[in-house]
């Protein structure tokens, strides 16, 4: 039985509305002022409220605003009852959150029809909310599955810490690192275009393909070969127009050498300490279109030497494409400056120092893009 709450200071209107709606089979409650109405609404969680506009203590507009800003009551269908018939009054009432306006004196048939329509809309809203909760639950389960696929922190001759913060329940970012053999470590990070399930599925496919090394004839020790094979396997015209960027590197533990290649991805950042100039940064990037855009894209390899003071950061663009309060983009250069200038704090507090800084800059409740970040340090055996 639908619950209806009447809020009106006129006893006559209370009696009339209660009788009409009770005869229709509704469970009717009555409040004589706005304050009591809000209190009862929070206790009863009615499906529909009929509230008079002009009342002492608190008028109907103020009641409506409080009801609609309460997360537990925001879906209640709110009918504002008024003797004001001007168009601007109706507009003002609707702008303050009312779902419908009923002008006094009202026709009984119109009142009944408005209530029926309001209750139908409330039920539709409730059904949509239930579907939303179900989808959120399923997405949360899927997100946990994706997180379970990501690698654990690595320790030993190479130490790797990571963070993954999707902009929604599921993201298009993915990364992995694993030893190809005792001397060679593969490291990669990719970013699929878009967000949500449509972006997560290709990233999982790539992760499983690379982790199982299931691409025949591919030299997984040579990054450009890996990117070429991925580009052949994931052309966007067969992947629902999805493409992805990737940075892929292989570290030789014995030679302390890194070979890498990238496809449209932000450069990895190599930090090393010098005796005379302090911390210096080098951007590690090669030319190459994102994976899936063009079938004949050529990818190249580059090499660099590492030492025990080297720190390697691999990340997606979500870590620095942050809009601040003035709608100004924080940007790549500012992110690099943070890594260089705050390296001591990062060494002490870890990657959470970077995440806290990024979240403080961000003006929204969630990030606009997925955020993935790896911090890799090396030590001589």
C-alpha positions as CSV (number, residue, x, y, z in Angstrom):
1,X,0.0,0.0,0.0
2,X,1.6,3.3,-1.1
3,X,2.4,5.7,1.7
4,X,1.2,9.3,1.2
5,X,2.1,12.2,3.5
6,X,-0.1,15.4,3.6
7,X,1.6,18.6,5.0
8,X,-1.0,21.4,5.4
9,X,-1.9,23.7,8.2
10,X,-5.6,23.9,7.1
11,X,-7.6,21.3,9.1
12,X,-10.3,21.3,6.4
13,X,-7.8,20.5,3.6
14,X,-6.3,17.8,5.8
15,X,-9.7,16.1,6.3
16,X,-10.6,16.3,2.6
17,X,-7.3,15.0,1.3
18,X,-7.1,12.2,3.9
19,X,-10.6,11.0,3.1
20,X,-10.1,11.1,-0.7
21,X,-6.8,9.3,-0.6
22,X,-7.7,6.8,2.0
23,X,-10.7,5.8,-0.1
24,X,-8.3,5.2,-3.0
25,X,-6.5,2.7,-0.8
26,X,-3.5,4.7,0.2
27,X,-1.9,4.8,3.6
28,X,-2.2,8.4,4.6
29,X,-0.4,10.4,7.3
30,X,-0.9,14.1,8.1
31,X,1.4,16.9,9.4
32,X,0.2,20.3,10.3
33,X,3.4,22.3,9.6
34,X,6.6,22.0,7.6
35,X,8.9,21.0,10.5
36,X,6.6,18.2,11.6
37,X,6.2,17.2,7.9
38,X,9.9,16.8,7.5
39,X,10.2,14.8,10.7
40,X,7.4,12.4,9.6
41,X,8.9,12.1,6.1
42,X,12.2,10.9,7.6
43,X,10.4,8.4,9.7
44,X,7.9,7.1,7.1
45,X,9.8,7.5,3.8
46,X,6.5,8.1,1.9
47,X,6.2,7.5,-1.8
48,X,4.4,10.8,-2.3
49,X,4.0,14.1,-0.4
50,X,1.3,16.7,-0.9
51,X,2.5,20.0,0.7
52,X,0.8,23.4,0.9
53,X,3.0,26.3,-0.3
54,X,2.0,28.9,2.4
55,X,2.4,27.7,5.9
56,X,3.7,29.1,9.2
57,X,7.2,28.1,10.6
58,X,8.3,26.8,7.2
59,X,6.7,27.2,3.8
60,X,6.3,24.5,1.2
61,X,9.3,25.6,-0.9
62,X,11.6,25.2,2.1
63,X,10.1,21.8,2.9
64,X,10.6,20.7,-0.7
65,X,14.2,21.8,-0.8
66,X,15.0,19.9,2.4
67,X,13.2,16.8,1.2
68,X,14.9,16.8,-2.2
69,X,18.4,17.3,-0.7
70,X,18.0,14.4,1.6
71,X,19.6,11.4,-0.1
72,X,17.0,9.0,1.5
73,X,14.0,11.2,0.4
74,X,15.1,12.6,-2.9
75,X,13.1,10.2,-4.9
76,X,9.8,11.0,-3.1
77,X,7.3,12.5,-5.6
78,X,6.5,16.0,-4.3
79,X,3.2,17.8,-5.2
80,X,3.1,21.5,-4.2
81,X,-0.4,22.7,-3.3
82,X,-1.0,26.4,-3.9
83,X,-3.6,29.0,-4.7
84,X,-1.1,30.8,-6.9
85,X,-2.0,30.4,-10.5
86,X,0.6,32.6,-12.3
87,X,3.0,30.9,-14.6
88,X,6.0,32.4,-12.9
89,X,4.8,30.9,-9.6
90,X,4.6,27.5,-11.1
91,X,8.1,27.9,-12.6
92,X,9.4,29.0,-9.2
93,X,7.9,26.0,-7.5
94,X,9.3,23.6,-10.1
95,X,12.7,25.2,-9.9
96,X,12.8,24.6,-6.1
97,X,12.4,20.9,-6.7
98,X,8.6,20.2,-6.8
99,X,7.7,17.4,-9.2
100,X,4.1,18.8,-9.8
101,X,2.0,21.8,-8.9
102,X,-1.7,21.5,-8.0
103,X,-3.7,24.7,-7.9
104,X,-6.5,25.3,-5.3
105,X,-9.4,24.9,-5.6
106,X,-8.7,21.6,-7.2
107,X,-11.0,19.1,-8.9
108,X,-11.2,15.8,-7.1
109,X,-10.7,13.8,-10.3
110,X,-7.6,15.9,-11.2
111,X,-6.2,15.3,-7.7
112,X,-6.6,11.6,-8.0
113,X,-5.1,11.5,-11.4
114,X,-2.1,13.6,-10.3
115,X,-1.5,11.3,-7.3
116,X,-1.8,8.1,-9.5
117,X,0.7,9.6,-12.0
118,X,3.1,10.6,-9.3
119,X,3.0,7.2,-7.7
120,X,3.6,5.5,-11.1
121,X,6.7,7.8,-11.6
122,X,7.9,7.0,-8.1
123,X,7.6,3.3,-8.7
124,X,9.5,3.7,-12.0
125,X,12.2,5.6,-10.1
126,X,12.4,2.9,-7.4
127,X,12.7,0.2,-10.1
128,X,15.5,2.2,-11.7
129,X,17.3,2.6,-8.4
130,X,17.0,-1.1,-7.8
131,X,18.5,-1.8,-11.2
132,X,21.3,0.7,-10.5
133,X,22.1,-1.0,-7.2
134,X,22.2,-4.3,-8.9
135,X,24.5,-3.0,-11.7
136,X,26.7,-1.3,-9.1
137,X,27.0,-4.6,-7.2
138,X,27.9,-6.5,-10.4
139,X,30.4,-3.8,-11.4
140,X,32.0,-3.9,-8.0
141,X,32.5,-7.6,-8.3
142,X,34.0,-7.2,-11.8
143,X,36.3,-4.4,-10.4
144,X,37.5,-6.7,-7.7
145,X,38.2,-9.3,-10.3
146,X,40.3,-6.8,-12.3
147,X,42.2,-5.7,-9.2
148,X,42.9,-9.4,-8.4
149,X,44.7,-9.7,-11.8
150,X,47.1,-6.9,-11.1
151,X,50.5,-7.9,-9.8
152,X,51.5,-7.6,-6.1
153,X,54.4,-5.3,-5.1
154,X,57.8,-6.7,-6.1
155,X,60.9,-6.8,-3.9
156,X,64.4,-7.9,-4.3
157,X,67.0,-6.6,-6.8
158,X,64.1,-4.7,-8.3
159,X,61.4,-3.1,-6.1
160,X,58.1,-2.1,-7.6
161,X,55.2,-0.3,-5.9
162,X,52.0,0.5,-7.8
163,X,48.7,2.3,-7.5
164,X,45.5,1.9,-9.6
165,X,42.6,4.3,-9.2
166,X,39.8,3.8,-11.8
167,X,37.6,6.9,-12.6
168,X,34.6,4.6,-12.4
169,X,34.0,1.1,-11.0
170,X,36.0,-0.3,-14.0
171,X,38.8,1.3,-15.9
172,X,40.8,0.9,-19.1
173,X,44.2,1.1,-17.4
174,X,46.2,-2.1,-16.8
175,X,49.7,-3.0,-15.9
176,X,51.9,-5.9,-15.1
177,X,55.5,-6.9,-14.3
178,X,57.1,-10.3,-14.2
179,X,60.4,-12.1,-14.7
180,X,60.8,-13.5,-18.2
181,X,63.7,-15.5,-16.7
182,X,66.0,-14.9,-13.7
183,X,67.8,-12.0,-15.4
184,X,65.1,-10.2,-17.5
185,X,62.1,-8.4,-16.1
186,X,59.2,-7.3,-18.3
187,X,57.3,-4.1,-17.3
188,X,54.4,-2.5,-19.1
189,X,51.4,-0.2,-18.6
190,X,48.6,0.3,-21.0
191,X,45.6,2.7,-21.2
192,X,42.5,1.7,-23.3
193,X,40.4,4.5,-24.7
194,X,37.2,5.2,-22.8
195,X,36.1,4.0,-19.4
196,X,33.9,1.3,-17.8
197,X,33.4,-2.3,-18.9
198,X,34.0,-1.5,-22.6
199,X,37.5,-0.4,-21.8
200,X,38.3,-3.0,-19.1
201,X,37.7,-6.0,-21.3
202,X,40.4,-5.3,-23.9
203,X,42.9,-4.4,-21.1
204,X,42.2,-7.8,-19.4
205,X,42.6,-9.5,-22.8
206,X,46.0,-7.9,-23.3
207,X,47.1,-8.7,-19.8
208,X,46.2,-12.4,-20.2
209,X,47.9,-12.6,-23.6
210,X,51.1,-11.0,-22.4
211,X,51.2,-12.9,-19.1
212,X,50.7,-16.3,-20.8
213,X,53.1,-15.3,-23.7
214,X,50.5,-16.8,-26.0
215,X,51.5,-14.8,-29.2
216,X,53.4,-17.3,-31.4
217,X,56.7,-16.1,-32.8
218,X,56.9,-13.0,-30.6
219,X,60.2,-12.1,-28.9
220,X,59.0,-10.9,-25.5
221,X,62.5,-9.7,-24.7
222,X,62.2,-7.1,-27.5
223,X,59.5,-4.5,-26.8
224,X,59.0,-3.4,-30.4
225,X,58.2,-7.0,-31.4
226,X,55.6,-7.1,-28.6
227,X,53.9,-3.9,-29.7
228,X,53.9,-5.0,-33.4
229,X,52.2,-8.2,-32.4
230,X,49.6,-6.4,-30.2
231,X,48.9,-4.0,-33.1
232,X,48.2,-6.9,-35.4
233,X,45.9,-8.6,-32.9
234,X,44.0,-5.5,-31.6
235,X,43.0,-3.4,-34.6
236,X,40.2,-1.0,-33.5
237,X,37.9,-1.9,-36.3
238,X,37.5,-5.4,-34.8
239,X,37.6,-4.1,-31.1
240,X,34.5,-1.9,-31.0
241,X,36.6,1.1,-32.0
242,X,38.8,0.7,-28.9
243,X,42.5,1.5,-29.2
244,X,45.1,1.7,-26.4
245,X,48.5,3.3,-25.6
246,X,51.2,1.3,-24.0
247,X,54.7,1.6,-22.6
248,X,56.7,-1.7,-22.5
249,X,60.2,-2.2,-21.1
250,X,62.5,-5.1,-20.4
251,X,65.2,-4.7,-17.7
252,X,68.4,-6.7,-17.8
253,X,69.4,-7.3,-14.2
254,X,73.0,-8.4,-15.1
255,X,73.8,-5.5,-17.4
256,X,71.6,-3.0,-15.5
257,X,70.2,-2.0,-18.9
258,X,66.6,-1.1,-19.9
259,X,65.2,-1.6,-23.4
260,X,61.8,0.0,-24.0
261,X,59.3,1.0,-26.7
262,X,56.0,2.9,-26.5
263,X,52.9,3.4,-28.6
264,X,51.3,6.8,-28.1
265,X,51.8,6.5,-24.3
266,X,53.2,9.2,-22.0
267,X,56.9,8.8,-21.5
268,X,58.2,6.9,-18.6
269,X,60.3,9.1,-16.3
270,X,63.8,8.0,-15.2
271,X,65.2,9.9,-12.2
272,X,68.9,9.6,-11.3
273,X,70.9,11.5,-8.7
274,X,74.1,13.4,-9.8
275,X,76.8,14.7,-7.5
276,X,76.8,18.2,-8.9
277,X,73.2,18.8,-10.2
278,X,71.0,16.8,-7.8
279,X,68.1,14.8,-9.2
280,X,67.9,14.8,-13.0
281,X,65.0,13.4,-15.0
282,X,65.0,11.7,-18.4
283,X,61.9,11.0,-20.5
284,X,61.8,7.5,-22.0
285,X,59.6,7.4,-25.1
286,X,59.8,6.2,-28.6
287,X,57.7,7.2,-31.7
288,X,54.6,5.1,-32.5
289,X,50.9,5.4,-32.9
290,X,48.5,3.9,-30.3
291,X,47.8,0.2,-30.7
292,X,45.0,-0.5,-33.1
293,X,44.9,2.7,-35.0
294,X,46.9,1.8,-38.1
295,X,47.8,-1.8,-39.1
296,X,51.3,-1.0,-40.5
297,X,52.6,1.1,-37.6
298,X,56.3,0.7,-37.0
299,X,57.7,0.6,-33.5
300,X,61.3,1.1,-32.4
301,X,63.4,0.3,-29.3
302,X,65.6,2.5,-27.2
303,X,68.1,1.5,-24.5
304,X,69.4,3.3,-21.4
305,X,71.7,2.4,-18.5
306,X,70.6,2.2,-14.9
307,X,72.4,2.3,-11.6
308,X,71.4,1.8,-7.9
309,X,70.3,5.4,-7.7
310,X,67.9,5.1,-10.6
311,X,64.1,5.4,-10.1
312,X,61.7,4.7,-12.9
313,X,58.1,6.0,-13.0
314,X,55.6,4.5,-15.5
315,X,52.1,6.0,-15.5
316,X,48.9,6.8,-17.4
317,X,47.9,10.3,-18.3
318,X,45.2,10.2,-15.6
319,X,47.9,11.0,-13.0
320,X,48.6,14.5,-14.4
321,X,45.5,15.5,-16.5
322,X,43.9,17.1,-13.5
323,X,41.7,20.2,-13.6
324,X,42.1,22.5,-10.6
325,X,39.6,25.0,-9.1
326,X,40.4,27.6,-11.7
327,X,39.7,25.0,-14.5
328,X,43.4,25.1,-15.3
329,X,45.1,21.8,-16.3
330,X,47.8,20.7,-13.9
331,X,49.6,18.9,-16.6
332,X,52.7,16.7,-17.4
333,X,55.4,19.3,-16.6
334,X,53.9,20.0,-13.1
335,X,53.8,16.3,-12.4
336,X,57.4,15.8,-13.4
337,X,58.3,18.8,-11.2
338,X,56.5,17.1,-8.3
339,X,58.4,13.9,-8.7
340,X,61.8,15.7,-8.9
341,X,61.2,18.2,-6.2
342,X,59.4,16.0,-3.7
343,X,61.5,12.8,-4.1
344,X,62.5,12.8,-0.4
345,X,58.9,13.0,0.7
346,X,57.9,10.3,-1.8
347,X,60.7,8.1,-0.6
348,X,59.4,8.4,2.9
349,X,55.6,8.3,2.4
350,X,55.5,6.2,-0.8
351,X,53.1,6.7,-3.8
352,X,50.3,7.8,-1.5
353,X,52.0,11.1,-1.2
354,X,51.5,11.6,-5.0
355,X,47.9,10.3,-4.9
356,X,47.0,12.7,-2.0
357,X,48.5,15.6,-3.9
358,X,46.6,14.7,-7.1
359,X,43.3,14.3,-5.2
360,X,43.8,17.6,-3.4
361,X,44.2,19.3,-6.8
362,X,41.1,17.6,-8.4
363,X,37.9,19.5,-8.1
364,X,35.5,16.6,-8.6
365,X,34.5,13.7,-6.4
366,X,36.0,11.2,-8.9
367,X,38.8,11.5,-11.3
368,X,38.1,12.3,-14.9
369,X,40.3,9.5,-16.1
370,X,41.8,6.2,-14.7
371,X,45.0,6.6,-12.8
372,X,47.8,4.0,-12.8
373,X,51.3,4.6,-11.4
374,X,54.4,2.4,-11.0
375,X,57.5,3.3,-9.1
376,X,60.5,1.0,-9.8
377,X,63.8,1.1,-8.0
378,X,67.0,-0.9,-8.8
379,X,69.9,-2.2,-6.8
380,X,73.1,-3.8,-7.8
381,X,73.4,-7.5,-7.0
